[in-house]
Amino acid sequence: MEQSNSVTLIRPKWRCVEDNPEENRRLHYSRFVLSPLLLGQAMTIGVSIRRALLSEVQGVCITSVAILNASHEYCSLEGVKESVDEILMNLKQIVFKGSIFKAENASLLVQGPGIVTAKHIHLSSSIAVVDSDQHIATLTKNISFSLELVLEEGNCEKLKEKKQDQNSWFEIYGHIPPVQKINYSVHPLGKFQTRQELLFLEIWTNKSLTPQRALYEASYNLLNLFNEIFPVSTSDNLSNKQLHIDQEEISNNYNDSEELLTVFDASISNLFPSNNNLENEFDRKNLSIDQLKLSPRISNSLKKANIYTISDLLKYNQNDLLKIKNFGKKSVEQVLLALEQHLNLQLD
């Protein structure tokens, strides 16, 4: 009997390939890759994760505030440079990190003159402000500036009626979402481009949580959603429906996925614009030489000579390449052919 030459599909894994928490005082950037995936899966996951990141990931925000001596949002306060409306806008910009299970009260009391910032807010030990220098108001006279705040976690549009009916209480809408921006792109994986692919995902958060945490929460919420729609009991045995593919193909593609983690040295947002017109838009010279699909021997020889990107390679002419150790005429010919076929580029 002929032995089956198939194995179970390798389980896809998320990997963080770039993390930059210091990009901005209120911005944390990370880049992830998910592989290996079957054809069509990367786009499905990318669309779902993007929507979940934008709508399901929530944070702590100020939902209402009482301002002493404020009769309405367009009035001015004695000894305060900003109007009440401007103060509300400034409070909306404050980002908190941490978690609360129910609404919490916070307070602020500052004696003027001086600058009032987020560091003056008295908070519980479970939460803190991301940027303590976030401006709230400017006091121009020797007055007492007092705020009472209500903080809630999530998109809290409905506030308690007792707050709405009291004078000097103001609702705050349109809070800054924890996830500020998302980019994703789909790319073929290895030599068998019609069978497998990988997903790159970029996440920017406002530092109320890390991109890693945001990705976890979005994924967790998606799983819970599908579990509610289609709960699978322990008696449902689906093991006999596992996916199989050719063993040689999965082995080659998995090795290629390891190499592809080094392909994109620049930001995906720069390499792959939103219109997806790759040939005309992205800077090909920033790509890794792995994109040329060279043999491992040639690729390793180039990297030992500190040639990692197409830009590095274009600094060499054919005679220069021949000076590289273990690099002969056939190797040079393969490099020239790969540059022409994959990127329409030539060496001198």
N, C-alpha and C positions, 0 to 999 in steps of 0.2 A: 504494500500500500504506500502510495506516495505521501511523504511527510509534508505537512502544511508549512509554508514559509511566511507566516504572518504573525505579527505580535500586536498586543493591545496598544492603541495610540498613546504616545507619551502625554502625560497630563500637563496642560498649559500652566505656566507659572508667571506671576508678576515679579518684575525686578526693577528696583530703583537704580537708574544709571546716571542720574545727576541730581544733586540736592544743593540748593543755594538759599539758605535762610537769611543771609545778610544782603540780599539783592536790594532791599529797600526797608526802611523802618516799619512800613506797614504792608510788606509784601514778601511772601515766601514762595519760592519757585522750586518745583521738582519735576523730573522727567522719568517716565516709566516705560517698560516694554513688556508685552505679554506674548509669549510664544511657547510651543508651536500651535498654530490654529489651522483648522481646515478651511478650504476656500469658502468665503462668505461669512465666516464666523467673526472675523475681526471687525467688519463694518457693523454687524449686528450688535456686538458688544460695545463698540465705540459710541454708537448712537445712544444706546441705552444708558451707558455709564455717564455720558455727557449730560443727558437730561436729568438723571438722578443726582449728579453733583450740583446742578443748578437749582433743583427744586427740593431735594430731600435732605441735604446737609444744612443744619440750622445752628444758630449760635445765640449767645446772650445779648440782649439789647435793651435800651431804655424805651419803654412803651408809653409812659406818661410821666409828667413832671408838674409839680406845684411851684410857682414862682411868686415869692412874696411881693405884694402890692401890684401884681399884674392883673389888669381887668380884661384884656383881650390880647390876641397875639400880635396885633399891629401897634400896640401902645409903646411908649418909651418909659423907662424907669429913671428916676432921679439919681444922678451920679453914675449911670451906666452908659457907656458909649454905644453899645449895640441895642437894637430894638428887641422886643420879645421874640419876634419871628426869627431874627438872626441867631439868638441864643438857642432856639429850638433846632435850627439847622446845624449849629455847632454840636449840640448834644447828639444829634442823629449820626454824626461822623465818628463818635467815640466807639472804639472796638474793645470788646472784653474777651478775655480767655478764661476758660473754666466751665463749670457746668452747675446748674441749679435744677431742682426737681419741681419747684413751685415758685410763684412770684415772690420776689424779695424787695425790701425797702432799702434805700440808700439815702444819704443826705450830704449836703454841702453847706458850709458856713464860712465865709471869708470876710474879713474886715478890710475896707478900702483905705486909701487908694492902692491899686495894684492890678496884676494880671491873674485871672482865674483860669486854671487849667484842669485837666482830668485828674491830676495827682491830688487835688483837693477833695475829691469824692471819697467818702467813707464807705467802704465795702466790707462784706463778709469775707471770711478767710477762703471761701471756695472759689472766688473769682477775683480777677485783677484787670487793670487796663493795660492794653498793649502799648500805647504811646502816652506816657504820662504828661507829655508837653502839649497834647491836643488842646487847642484854645477853646475857651467857653465864653468869656466876657472880659471887658476892660473896665475897671472901677476908677472913675476920675475924681471921686470925693471920698471923704471919711464916712462911709456908710457900711451897713451890714448887708451882705448879699447872701440870700438863703434859698436853697433849692431842696425839695423833697422829690425823690425819684422812685419809680417802680421799674424793676428789671424783671424780664421774663425770657425764657428760652424758647426760640422758635419764631415763626411769623405770627405775632400776636396782634391781630387786627381788632379783636373785641376786648374792650377794657371793662372793668367793673363799673356798674352804673353809678355807684356812690362817688366815684372819681369824676365821672362825666358831669354830674349834676352840681358839683361843688365849684365855687368861683376859684379862679387862679389855677385850676388843673387843666393841663393841655395834653392832648394825645399826640404821639409821634408816630408817623407812618413812613414807609419807604426806606427801611433800614438797609445798610450795606450788607449784602450777602457774604457769608464766609468765603465762598469760592468766587473769586473775581473774574477768572478767565480760564478757558479750557481749549486746547488744541489736540486733535488726534489725526493720525494718518495711518494708512494701511499699505503694506509693502510685501511683495513676494518673498518667500523664504527659500533660499538655496536654489539648487539647479532645477528642482521639480516645481516650477513656479505655478503650475496649474492646480497643484494639490494642496499646498500649504502656504501660510502667510503669517505675518506678525503685526501687532498693533503697537504703535507708539502713542503715548498719552502725556501731554504737558498740563500741569495744574498750577495755577497761581492762587494762593489764599491770602486773606488779610491778616494772617498771623493769629487769628483767634483759635486756630487749630492748624496742624501741619497738613500738607498735601497727602501724606501717607494716611493720616487719620481720616481725612475727607474721603479718600478712595475706599477705605474700609467701611465707613458709614454708608456711602452710596451703594456699595456692593451688598452690604448686610440688608439694607432696606429693599433692594431689588429681590433678594432671596426671600425675604419675608412676604413680599407682595405675591410672588409666584406660589409660595407655600400656602397662602390663603386661598388662592384661586384653584390650585390643584394640589391638595395635600397628599403626600405619598406615605402610606402606612408601612410599618416594618414588614408586613406580610407581602408587600409588592416586591417581587424578586425580578429585577431587570438585568441580572448579570449575564443572561444568555443573549443580550442584545448589544454587547460591547462592540465598538468599532474596531476594524482591523485594516491594516495597510501593509504593503510589501516591506519586508524587514530591511532590505538594502536601502530602500527609499527613506524610511524613517530614520535610519542610522545616519545617512548622509545629510538629511535636512536638519537633524538635531545638532550635528557638528557645525553646520553652517550657521545655525542660530546663535551659537556661542561667538562666532566671528563677527556676526552682524551687529553685535552690541557695540562694536567700536566704529561702525560705519559713520554715524552721524556725530561729528565732533562739534558742529555748530548747532544752534537751536533749531528745532523742527519748524518753528514758526518762521524762521528765515529761509530754511531750505525748501519748505513746501508751502507756498502761499495758498490762500483760501480758494483761488480759482483753479487750483490743481493743474495748471498748465506748466508741467515740470520742465519740459525741454527749453522753454523760453524764459522761465522766471527764476529758477534757483541757480545759485552759483555753483557750477559743477566742480570747480577747482577745490572746493572745501570738502569734497567727498573723500572717503577713505579709498585706498588702492584696492581694498577688498571688493569694491564695486566692479572691478575689471574682470573678476572671475578667473584670476590667474591660478596656476598650479601652486600647491603649498610650497614647493621648493623655490619657485621664483618669488612668490610673495614674501617668504621668510628672508630671502637674500636682500630684497629691497628694504625690508624693515631693519635688517642688521646694518644697512647703510643709512639709517635714519630717514628713509623715504616712507612716510606714512599716508600722505594725502596726494591727490592728483596735483595739487599746487607744488608739492615737493618734487614730484616726478618731472613736471614740466621745466624745472630748473636744469635738468640734465639733457644733453644731446646723446646721440647714439654712441659716440666714442666714449663719453663719460660712463655710460652704462657698462660698456665692455671692461672698464677698469674695476668694476665691482667683483669681489671674490665669488667664484663659482658661477659667473654670469657670462655665457657665451653668445655667439651670433643667433642661435636658435631662441635663446631666452629673449634677446632684444627683439627678434621678429615677432614673438608672441605678445610682447608688450605693445609694440606698434600696432599689431592687428587688434588687440583688445581696446586700445584707445580709440581707434577708428570705428570699430563696431559699436561700442557701448556709449561713447561720449562724443564721437565725431571730432576728435582732437588728434593732433600730430606733434611729433617731436622734431626738432631741427636736425 
